[in-house]
Amino acid sequence: MSTNTLAGVGAGRHRKPFRIKEWMFSCGLTQYDIRDQLGLKSQSVVSRTIYGSANNRRVLAYLRDAGCPEEALALPKDMKEEA
């Protein structure tokens, strides 16, 4: 598994942000759509989660449940056990 140089530490280091963005584009989904669906104040948490510098469980669960490929998401261990 390659390392995401844009990310911090943990599961996000293995996230594939460009595959996630590709999937979002194919679905017509934007970071603002996710922000609005989850009732978040800012889309920055969505962006930081996609790029791996954050691991917001609500954003990751939304992407997973919407059909984003799990290998692109590199879910944290506790979310893998949940699925």
Backbone bond lengths (Angstrom), bond angles and torsions (degrees), N, CA, C in turn:
res aa  C-N    CA-C-N  psi(-1)  N-CA   C-N-CA  omega(-1)  CA-C   N-CA-C  phi
1 M - - - 1.438 - - 1.530 108.41 -
2 S 1.320 117.68 129.51 1.460 120.49 -179.04 1.527 110.38 -79.61
3 T 1.306 114.88 161.99 1.456 121.05 -178.15 1.523 110.22 -99.58
4 N 1.314 116.19 136.72 1.453 123.59 178.11 1.520 107.68 -83.95
5 T 1.308 117.59 107.83 1.465 121.62 -177.28 1.524 112.54 -69.71
6 L 1.324 118.28 -12.83 1.458 121.67 179.24 1.522 111.80 -84.80
7 A 1.327 117.24 -13.63 1.456 121.82 -171.09 1.516 113.01 -95.46
8 G 1.312 113.80 167.72 1.459 121.25 175.36 1.515 110.33 -83.56
9 V 1.311 116.38 -121.71 1.459 121.79 -179.11 1.522 109.16 -115.53
10 G 1.320 116.32 171.11 1.451 121.22 177.14 1.516 112.81 82.93
11 A 1.324 115.05 -157.05 1.464 121.55 -174.83 1.524 112.64 -59.00
12 G 1.321 117.00 -32.37 1.461 120.88 -178.70 1.520 113.55 -60.34
13 R 1.316 117.34 -23.71 1.476 120.57 179.81 1.522 111.53 -64.74
14 H 1.322 117.18 -20.58 1.464 120.78 -178.80 1.530 112.13 -105.58
15 R 1.321 116.33 4.89 1.457 120.83 178.48 1.518 109.55 -69.39
16 K 1.307 116.42 148.43 1.465 122.61 179.61 1.535 108.60 -113.44
17 P 1.333 116.03 82.97 1.469 119.71 -172.92 1.522 113.72 -59.86
18 F 1.308 117.77 -35.68 1.460 118.51 -176.94 1.528 111.22 -73.44
19 R 1.316 117.82 -29.49 1.480 120.02 173.47 1.527 110.00 -70.58
20 I 1.329 116.68 -38.33 1.468 120.08 177.78 1.523 109.60 -63.42
21 K 1.338 117.13 -46.66 1.466 121.23 179.65 1.532 111.50 -63.39
22 E 1.314 116.83 -37.67 1.467 121.61 176.39 1.526 110.11 -61.11
23 W 1.346 115.96 -46.37 1.460 121.12 179.04 1.527 109.75 -62.48
24 M 1.348 116.74 -45.01 1.465 120.42 179.31 1.526 110.86 -59.06
25 F 1.331 116.63 -44.34 1.463 121.33 179.54 1.526 110.47 -60.20
26 S 1.341 116.48 -42.64 1.469 120.08 -178.99 1.526 111.94 -65.40
27 C 1.337 116.68 -23.60 1.474 121.70 178.82 1.524 112.51 -96.01
28 G 1.343 116.22 -4.14 1.459 119.68 -176.45 1.522 112.32 70.00
29 L 1.311 117.29 29.08 1.459 123.85 -175.82 1.523 110.36 -104.91
30 T 1.320 117.40 133.39 1.460 121.34 178.83 1.530 109.78 -113.18
31 Q 1.324 115.49 166.55 1.461 120.29 175.80 1.528 109.67 -62.71
32 Y 1.322 117.53 -33.58 1.461 121.45 178.48 1.528 110.94 -67.36
33 D 1.336 117.27 -35.96 1.467 120.59 176.48 1.529 110.13 -61.58
34 I 1.329 115.90 -44.42 1.466 120.65 -179.72 1.527 109.58 -64.70
35 R 1.331 116.12 -45.05 1.469 120.53 177.59 1.523 110.50 -55.29
36 D 1.326 117.09 -47.70 1.461 121.41 -178.15 1.527 111.77 -66.29
37 Q 1.331 117.34 -42.48 1.465 121.06 179.56 1.529 112.02 -61.95
38 L 1.335 116.39 -35.51 1.456 120.97 -177.65 1.527 112.65 -92.23
39 G 1.337 117.19 -5.31 1.458 120.94 179.31 1.521 113.32 68.88
40 L 1.328 116.03 32.01 1.465 120.62 179.25 1.523 109.77 -83.80
41 K 1.326 117.29 152.60 1.468 121.85 -179.28 1.523 112.28 -77.33
42 S 1.330 116.31 -30.72 1.463 120.49 -174.80 1.523 109.75 -135.11
43 Q 1.330 115.93 148.08 1.458 118.00 176.63 1.521 111.12 -84.27
44 S 1.337 118.34 -3.60 1.465 119.50 -178.09 1.526 111.98 -64.34
45 V 1.324 118.13 -34.03 1.468 119.50 177.55 1.531 110.11 -66.45
46 V 1.323 117.11 -32.74 1.463 121.40 176.21 1.531 108.83 -66.09
47 S 1.319 116.47 -48.38 1.457 121.54 179.69 1.533 111.14 -61.07
48 R 1.329 116.74 -48.04 1.461 120.18 -178.66 1.520 111.27 -62.87
49 T 1.323 117.41 -33.81 1.463 120.32 177.92 1.525 110.40 -70.59
50 I 1.317 117.24 -43.93 1.466 120.75 178.62 1.526 110.59 -60.07
51 Y 1.331 116.43 -42.91 1.461 120.12 -177.15 1.529 113.46 -84.79
52 G 1.330 117.61 -1.63 1.454 120.91 170.94 1.506 117.10 90.56
53 S 1.328 118.82 0.37 1.461 119.05 178.58 1.525 111.91 -84.46
54 A 1.337 116.74 -6.19 1.463 123.09 174.18 1.525 107.55 -138.85
55 N 1.323 115.96 159.25 1.470 121.24 177.44 1.521 109.68 -128.08
56 N 1.332 116.98 58.28 1.450 120.65 -179.60 1.524 109.36 -66.41
57 R 1.313 115.76 113.98 1.479 121.32 -175.32 1.520 112.28 -61.51
58 R 1.331 118.19 -35.88 1.466 120.23 -179.93 1.528 111.01 -66.04
59 V 1.330 116.71 -42.10 1.462 120.66 179.09 1.527 110.27 -66.67
60 L 1.332 116.75 -46.11 1.466 120.46 179.42 1.527 111.23 -62.07
61 A 1.332 117.15 -42.70 1.473 120.50 179.08 1.530 110.32 -64.21
62 Y 1.325 117.18 -39.78 1.461 120.79 178.03 1.529 110.44 -60.38
63 L 1.333 116.19 -49.35 1.458 120.14 -179.69 1.527 111.26 -61.88
64 R 1.327 116.53 -45.23 1.467 121.08 179.25 1.529 110.45 -60.06
65 D 1.330 116.49 -49.05 1.470 120.75 -176.82 1.523 112.29 -68.32
66 A 1.334 117.07 -25.27 1.475 121.13 178.37 1.527 111.37 -80.35
67 G 1.351 117.60 -10.88 1.454 120.29 175.57 1.514 116.07 112.01
68 C 1.329 117.54 5.88 1.467 119.70 177.55 1.532 108.64 -63.42
69 P 1.326 118.32 135.68 1.466 120.98 -179.67 1.536 111.42 -57.76
70 E 1.324 116.57 126.24 1.467 121.26 -176.55 1.518 112.73 -61.85
71 E 1.340 117.91 -30.70 1.473 118.35 179.70 1.525 110.92 -66.62
72 A 1.327 118.11 -27.01 1.461 120.92 176.20 1.529 110.92 -75.14
73 L 1.332 116.23 -31.13 1.463 120.53 -177.06 1.522 113.61 -77.64
74 A 1.337 117.69 -26.28 1.468 120.77 -177.09 1.525 109.36 46.28
75 L 1.325 115.61 63.45 1.458 121.37 -176.13 1.523 112.38 -61.22
76 P 1.349 116.55 146.30 1.456 119.43 173.39 1.534 109.88 -61.53
77 K 1.308 116.41 156.47 1.467 122.62 -174.05 1.537 112.02 -53.41
78 D 1.328 117.65 -43.72 1.456 119.81 -177.54 1.532 112.09 -64.99
79 M 1.320 118.31 -29.25 1.456 120.57 178.50 1.533 112.25 -79.70
80 K 1.316 116.70 -27.87 1.465 119.93 176.55 1.520 109.67 -67.55
81 E 1.320 116.48 -40.63 1.470 121.25 179.61 1.507 111.24 -66.27
82 E 1.338 116.34 -31.49 1.455 123.87 -178.73 1.532 111.44 -70.57
83 A 1.326 116.26 -34.48 1.480 121.60 -174.56 1.507 113.13 -73.63
